[in-house]
Amino acid sequence: MIPGFDRITAWWHQREREQRFRNEFARLAGMGTSTRSRFTMRWEDVKPCFGDDTAATGFDRHYVYHPAWAARIIKRIAPAEHIDISSSLHFCSMLSAFIPVRFYDYRPADLRLSDLSSAAADLMRLPFANNSVPSLSCMHTVEHVGLGRYGDPLDYDGDLKAIAELKRVVSPGGHLLFVAPTGKPRLIFNAHRIYAYEQVVDAFSGFELKEFALVPDDPVDGGLVQNASRELADRQNYGCGCYWFIKRNAT
């Protein structure tokens, strides 16, 4: 291998892309002169977008599949109102078209839509009474608590304290949709934690696991795998575990 060959090759491909971009700009600008020009088209306004001309549309598998999973369950549950703690804003805003949603986040979002409220809340001290919330979600959130990434205090067990709060506020017979990275357990500071399947299930003692779905690392294993096995979950490096829990009635 010639020293620096990869760097030279990358430079050459970049130069080809830039030249093709210039040529295409000139061609398109020329087309605008054949009829009445509708837009100004200046080189000063160019915004090159390289790499978007792919054969298929790529997407973030975690953040497309898990809100779709949750929305389908909430449709089945059909609650009068749903409360969400720090999940995807896209999920909450779309869900509010069908069900009133109250969204809470450590850093409140200035999101204004009908049937959607947005307010500040600390997952360590949720502003709800014990056993008072029949429909609750907290998705791709708890794995960050206590790592300081979003301005929260450092706390090694912050995730467990947050889970305890979620468990506290769900009403008996109520539903909790919980999503977290699932696979080989480890803490990747300061991004997130990854949990073993059994760690999540054990953390929600007093709850029945109604359904477990998984977005595996490899699309060959499926997109959203319904009723995924523990064995499949444990083989993942950074899978997306989707847990539908129901709080057991007190005996």
PyMOL commands that set and color helices and strands:
alter all, ss='L'
color gray80, all
select helices_A, chain A and resi 5-31+43-45+61-77+89-95+142-144+158-169+197-203+219-221+230-234
alter helices_A, ss='H'
color red, helices_A
select strands_A, chain A and resi 82-85+101-105+116-120+133-139+170-182+186-188+192-194+207-215+225-226+239-247
alter strands_A, ss='S'
color yellow, strands_A
deselect
rebuild
show_as cartoon
